[in-house]
Amino acid sequence: MISRGKTEKQAARSARLAAALRENLKRRKAQARGRAQSRPEDAAKPAANSRPEASAPDFRRNRGSD
């Protein structure tokens, strides 16, 4: 049995991770394109001065100063 060196194992792992990251990015971009096509244009743009809902918790550190 031929054992590979540490650097060869690290290179192989790095190549596998790089390929997995590329595939993940392609999948996420396809999902984003699908979401952008499925929703109407006016829903895609948030209001300029929108405030969080009153029922949503406010996690800001300085709540009083806006």
Secondary structure as GFF3:
##gff-version 3
##sequence-region A 1 66
A	DSSP	alpha_helix	6	38	.	.	.	ID=ss1
A	DSSP	alpha_helix	41	44	.	.	.	ID=ss2
###
